Structure formats: C-alpha cells, structure tokens
Amino acid sequence: MTATLETKQTAVISALNRQQANTLVAYLNYKKYHWSTYGPLFRDLHLLFEEQGNEVFATLDELAERSLMMDGTPVADPADYLPAASVKPSSGKLAVDAMIKEAIATHELIIDEMHKDTEVADEAGDIGTADLFTRIVQIHQKHRWFLKELLRKGDNLVS
C-alpha cells in the first residue's frame, strides 16, 4: 500500500471513529431528552426522542465494524468516546424547546461532517464507507426534519 493510500485510509478510519463517537453521544443526549421531556406534548416527544435515539444507536455497530473492515480500530473504551466526538454532551436542565434545538444542532453537525466524510471516503476509493455515510446521513436528515417541524409552526406548545 502506498503512503498516499495509507494516509487516505487513515483519514477514513478517523472519520468512522469520530462518527461512531458522535453516534453514542447523540444517543445519550436523546436518552436525556426522553427522560426530561414534559408539558402538553410529553407523550409525543417522549416517544419521538426514544424512537429517534434508537434509530441513531442502531448505526453504532455498523460504524465500528466498518472501521474493523478497513483494518482500523474502533473506539472501544468508554473514556475515549467524548474526546473522539465532535458532538457535545447535553448539559444541565433544558426547556423542551431547548432540547429540540439542541437535537437539531447535533443533526446539523453530523450531517455536515458526514457530507465531508463521504468525500474523504470517495477520495480513498472506499465506496463501502461512502455508502454507509450516505445511508446514515439520511437518518439524521429525517430526524432533523421531524424536529424542525415541531418548532416551525409557532403554536406556543414548544416554540
């Protein structure tokens, strides 16, 4: 393997590890929102945060295993997740609209990064990882859409 190809593969593995870490942090944030929601939309938001969190969590293993397929090492030690992630853990008690806005911002960060990470995988000739990022980004786009709709109407329930 040439040095350039090794460098490109290393960049792909780094992107996979960051997205794996982002996935776990995003999932844990979703659990916080799920447990902390309240108000007139409690039931709907409680279930939505659970559903979306589970869909995000379901991608975790795919990212880690893809890193292994590329001869990399996935993030495995719990202490390594936060330093590897660009998604920040939710902190403090939040109003419902703040939880929704924070979740939207998380999806926007992941979507932006995955677009760039897909390009990194393409440049490395790694269509498998590019396909994985393309599939996962669609999950985050759908979640962002659902969350943005909660705030769009201005019905004073959460916005």
Secondary structure, 3 states (H helix, E strand, C coil): CCHHHHHHHHHHHHHHHHHHHHHHHHHHHHHHHHHHCCCCCHHHHHHHHHHHHHHHHCCHHHHHHHHHHCCCCCCCCHHHHHHHCCCCCCCCCCCHHHHHHHHHHHHHHHHHHHHHHHHHHHHCCCHHHHHHHHHHHHHHHHHHHHHHHHHHCCCCCCC
